[in-house]
Amino acid sequence: MDINEIQEKVNAFLVDELEIDESKIEDEARLKEDLGIDSLEVVDVIVLVDEEFGFKMRPEDFKELKTYGQFCRFIEERVG
C-alpha cells in the first residue's frame, strides 16, 4: 500500500467519522491544533488504524505524532 492509498483512507475517515473539514487536511496540518483531534477521538483513530491497516497502534505512538503527514508516514512505515 502506497502513501496515496493510505491518505485516501485516512482522509475518508477524518471527514466522514470525525467531521473534519477536508480543506484543512494537508501534510503540515497539526493533528490537535489544526484538525481538532481531541483525546476522545484518538481512540477512534487508533481503532481505524487497526481495522483499516491491520496493526495495533498505541496511544503513546499517536501522541508522538504532531502532523497529518507524520501520521500517514507512520502508517506507511508499518504497512509498506
C-alpha positions as CSV (number, residue, x, y, z in Angstrom):
1,M,0.0,0.0,0.0
2,D,1.4,3.3,-1.0
3,I,1.2,6.7,0.7
4,N,-1.6,7.9,-1.6
5,E,-3.8,4.9,-0.7
6,I,-3.1,5.5,3.0
7,Q,-4.0,9.2,2.7
8,E,-7.3,8.3,0.9
9,K,-8.3,6.0,3.7
10,V,-7.3,8.4,6.4
11,N,-8.9,11.4,4.7
12,A,-12.2,9.5,4.3
13,F,-12.2,8.6,8.0
14,L,-11.3,12.1,9.1
15,V,-14.1,13.6,7.0
16,D,-16.8,11.0,7.5
17,E,-16.3,9.9,11.1
18,L,-14.7,12.9,12.8
19,E,-16.4,15.5,10.6
20,I,-13.2,17.4,9.8
21,D,-13.3,19.9,7.0
22,E,-11.4,18.3,4.1
23,S,-9.9,21.7,3.2
24,K,-7.9,21.6,6.5
25,I,-6.3,18.2,5.7
26,E,-2.7,18.8,4.5
27,D,0.7,17.4,5.3
28,E,1.7,20.1,7.7
29,A,-1.7,20.3,9.5
30,R,-1.3,19.7,13.2
31,L,-3.4,16.9,14.4
32,K,-4.6,18.5,17.6
33,E,-4.5,22.2,16.9
34,D,-5.4,22.4,13.2
35,L,-7.6,19.3,12.8
36,G,-9.1,19.4,16.3
37,I,-8.5,15.7,17.1
38,D,-9.1,15.5,20.9
39,S,-8.2,12.8,23.4
40,L,-11.6,11.0,22.9
41,E,-11.2,11.0,19.1
42,V,-7.7,9.5,19.5
43,V,-9.4,6.2,20.5
44,D,-11.4,6.3,17.2
45,V,-8.3,6.9,15.2
46,I,-6.5,4.0,16.9
47,V,-9.4,1.7,16.1
48,L,-9.3,3.0,12.4
49,V,-5.7,2.1,12.1
50,D,-6.3,-1.4,13.5
51,E,-9.3,-2.0,11.2
52,E,-8.0,-0.4,8.0
53,F,-4.3,-1.1,8.2
54,G,-4.1,-4.3,10.3
55,F,-1.8,-3.3,13.1
56,K,-2.2,-2.1,16.6
57,M,-1.2,1.5,17.3
58,R,-0.6,2.5,20.9
59,P,-1.9,5.8,22.3
60,E,1.6,6.9,23.1
61,D,2.6,6.4,19.4
62,F,-0.2,8.8,18.4
63,K,0.9,11.4,21.0
64,E,4.4,11.5,19.4
65,L,3.0,12.4,16.0
66,K,2.3,16.1,15.5
67,T,1.1,16.5,11.9
68,Y,-1.1,14.7,9.5
69,G,1.9,14.0,7.3
70,Q,3.8,12.3,10.1
71,F,0.7,10.2,10.9
72,C,0.4,9.0,7.3
73,R,4.1,8.2,7.1
74,F,3.9,6.3,10.5
75,I,1.3,4.1,8.9
76,E,3.2,3.7,5.7
77,E,6.3,2.5,7.6
78,R,4.3,-0.3,9.2
79,V,2.3,-1.5,6.2
80,G,4.6,-0.6,3.4
